[in-house]
Amino acid sequence: MIETMTPDVYQALKVAVEIGKWPNGEKLSPEQRETSMRAVIAYEVARDIPQDQRVGFIDRTRPDGKQHGSDPMQPDVLRILTDD
């Protein structure tokens, strides 16, 4: 299904998820919203949409070119402190 999705359908699904309504004004159910979001994400991956143009992208670049905060894709290191 994703392979046959047109850019127009992708945009319509993306807007529907953003505003919570279909183009005809009918409200999306929670199931429709989840399914539509999954379809939008799958379309972006299948079409190799650049990461900075994908749904949910957060630009962490500061004006000086460095990154704000830590990379959310890197695992956190936990240290267990003992009384030893």
VMD Tcl script that draws the C-alpha trace (Angstrom):
set ca {
  {0.00 0.00 0.00}
  {2.80 2.45 0.88}
  {4.46 1.82 -2.50}
  {1.33 3.04 -4.31}
  {0.68 6.05 -2.07}
  {0.84 9.33 -4.00}
  {2.41 12.51 -2.65}
  {-1.09 14.05 -2.48}
  {-2.40 11.22 -0.30}
  {0.71 11.48 1.89}
  {0.14 15.22 2.39}
  {-3.56 14.69 3.14}
  {-2.74 12.04 5.77}
  {-0.04 14.25 7.26}
  {-2.43 17.21 7.61}
  {-5.19 14.96 8.98}
  {-2.84 13.69 11.70}
  {-1.68 17.24 12.50}
  {-5.15 18.75 12.89}
  {-7.06 15.62 13.90}
  {-9.63 15.93 11.11}
  {-10.17 14.53 7.64}
  {-10.39 17.01 4.74}
  {-14.20 16.82 5.00}
  {-14.03 18.01 8.63}
  {-14.82 14.67 10.24}
  {-12.77 13.97 13.37}
  {-10.20 11.15 13.27}
  {-10.69 8.36 15.76}
  {-7.66 7.42 17.87}
  {-7.24 4.29 15.73}
  {-7.40 6.29 12.49}
  {-4.88 8.79 13.82}
  {-2.44 6.03 14.81}
  {-2.84 4.16 11.52}
  {-2.43 7.37 9.52}
  {0.69 8.33 11.47}
  {2.19 4.90 10.82}
  {1.42 5.28 7.10}
  {3.05 8.74 7.00}
  {6.19 7.45 8.74}
  {6.36 4.37 6.48}
  {5.97 6.57 3.39}
  {8.81 8.84 4.53}
  {11.12 5.87 5.12}
  {10.17 4.16 1.84}
  {10.70 7.37 -0.17}
  {13.97 8.26 1.62}
  {12.63 11.64 2.74}
  {15.52 13.52 4.40}
  {15.39 13.27 8.20}
  {15.05 17.02 8.62}
  {11.83 16.92 6.55}
  {10.22 13.98 8.38}
  {7.37 14.06 10.87}
  {8.62 14.59 14.39}
  {12.04 15.96 13.43}
  {13.50 18.26 16.08}
  {16.31 20.52 14.92}
  {18.86 20.52 17.72}
  {21.38 22.70 15.90}
  {22.41 25.90 17.63}
  {23.36 29.02 15.67}
  {27.05 28.15 16.12}
  {26.52 24.76 14.45}
  {26.81 22.65 17.60}
  {24.04 20.39 18.88}
  {21.77 21.18 21.83}
  {21.66 18.45 24.43}
  {22.66 14.87 23.90}
  {21.89 12.67 20.92}
  {18.60 10.90 21.74}
  {19.66 7.95 19.62}
  {22.70 7.22 21.79}
  {22.19 4.94 24.79}
  {22.42 6.48 28.24}
  {25.19 5.18 30.45}
  {24.12 4.26 33.93}
  {26.55 3.92 36.80}
  {25.60 1.99 39.88}
  {27.16 3.48 42.96}
  {27.95 1.20 45.84}
  {29.38 1.79 49.29}
  {32.42 -0.38 48.53}
}
mol new
graphics top color blue
foreach p $ca { graphics top sphere $p radius 0.5 }
foreach p [lrange $ca 0 end-1] q [lrange $ca 1 end] { graphics top cylinder $p $q radius 0.2 }
display resetview
